[in-house]
Amino acid sequence: MTTTQSITMNSRLVELGTLVDNHATSIQRAGAEMIEALFNRHKQGHNVDDDTVAQILYYLTDIQVRDYALGLLEPNNADRIIPALLYLIDKAPTDTIYINAPASLLAALHYEMGNTADAFLILSTAQADYSLARLLDRVFRYDWTPEGFAKMRAKLHPEVVTNIFGEDK
């Protein structure tokens, strides 16, 4: 008789830990490439397995990887990015550090698309003390225009790309 043990998402994430305060660009590069691949995969409507989801959630605990993902949030690509982020949110254990990045990223995208009510609702799933959640809360409450946020995001992205990939990308 063979026994199979199911590994939960939480168990996978506990095993991986977090990348808070990580400065290794090789790790950031791997995470940035995984999140971009996830967005591209969802373009064809394909989900990824739970091990890959756990790795992506793990990589998103690194601020540079999260900011790289922020730079990929283009409203004209919402048809592939929204399902990918919803998939990550669905898989992430609630009330953990792992839900913060995908929830904040999805909230930012909805805000840029003019869906402020959805943005507030989605942002409420992130922990209030998470840095991007705090920034977005201020952006939403002080009626910063979606265009202004998009400009800031677009200006930040090349710097993040250089920090992660160097001048090569």
Buried (B, 14 or more C-beta within 10 A) or exposed (E): EEEEEEEEBEEBBEEBEBBEEBEEBEBBBBBBBBBEEBBBBBBEEEBBEBEBBBBBBBBBBBBBBBBBBBBBBBBEBBEBBBBBBBBBBEBBBEEBBBBBBBBBBBBBBBBBBEBBEBBBEBBEBBBEEBEBBBBBBEBBEEEBEBEEBBEBBEEBBEEBBEBBBEEEE
